Amino acid sequence: MKNNQLTSLIIELKKQSIQNNVNIWKRIASDLEGPTSRRRVVNLSRINRYAKANDIVVVPGKVLSMGEIDKKLTIAAHAFSGNAIEKIRNSGSKAISINELIKENPKGSKVRIIG
């Protein structure tokens, strides 16, 4: 994702946090604002371990393909590896951008941060 896209995502997260009085978007924005080297990198195995069926999971960083998903989840992230997207879709789960998640769920209800 280009820097200006990331900047606009951070601005949108902060705006949604204020509009909907929801702290989760502010938290994700602050995670994404940090240096690239500190951004989270999470494998599918970790998501699978900590998420329950039908959870909505946010990774303020990149999702990598190590491991498997054995339940239906919605996973939103700043970036996905190609293999991770394929594995997520093959498991019947959804891989979406954080922007899409904000549009689908502006209140951030039942969203978990993993990473």
N, C-alpha and C positions, 0 to 999 in steps of 0.2 A: 504494500500500500504506500502510495506516495506521501510525502510529508504533509502537503496541503490537505490531502484526504484525511490523514490522521488528525490534523489540527481541527478540521471541520467536525470530525466525529467527537473530539473532546469538547468542543463548544456545544454541540448538540446534546451530549450527555449532561453537561452542566445546566443547560437550559431546561431540559426535561426534569432534572432533579429539583430545580426551583419551581417550575410550573406545577408539578405533581406532588411536591413536598415529599420526595422519595430520596433517601440517602444512598441507595445502592448505585444509582447512576453516577453520583458524585464520587463514590469510592472507585468505580471502574475508571472514570476519567482521571483520577489522581494516579491510578496504577499505570495508565497508558501515557501519562505525561512524563514519567521518569525516563532515564536513559535507555536506549535500546538494549544495552547489555544487561539491564535489570528486568527486562520484560519477561513475563512468564512463558515457559515452554512446558507443555503438558502432554503426556502420552495418553492414548485411548485407555490403556490399562488403569491409569489413575482415575480417569473419569468414571470408568465402569465400576471401580472399587468404591468410590464415594457417593455416587449418584444412585437414587432409587428409580424404579420404573416410572416413566412419564414425567420425570423431572425436567426443568428448564435450567440448563447449565451455561454459565458464561465464563470464558477464559480470556482474561485481559492480556492476551499475548497470542501465541501460536499453538495449534493442536497438531501433534505428530502421530504417526500411524502405529507405533509400537503397541501391541496388545489388540484386544478385541472388545466389541460392545455386544453384550448379550441381553440387552433390554431396550425398550423403545425410549429414546430421549430426544430432546431438542437441544442442540449444542450451538451456541453463538460464540464467535471468537473474532479477534482482530485479523487472524490469518490461519489458514489450514494448509497442511501439505497435501499434495494431490492424492496420495495413497490414503490419507486420513479421511478425506471426503468420500472416497470410494467405499471404504470400510463402514463409515457411518451410514451411508445410503443403503449398502447391502444388508445392514442389520435392521432396516426399517425405521431408522432414526432420521432426524433432519439436521443438516449443517447449514446455518444461516449466519449472516453478518450481524454485528452488534446493532447496526442501523436498522436492519429488518426487525430485530427483537424489540427495539424501542417503538417501532410503528405498531407491532403486534401487541405489545404489552407495556404501554406507557407508564403504568403504575408500578411495574417491576414486581408484581405479585408472584410469589412462589419461585423466584429466581435465586439460584445458588451460584456463588463464585467459587471456582475450583482453580487451584494453581499455586 
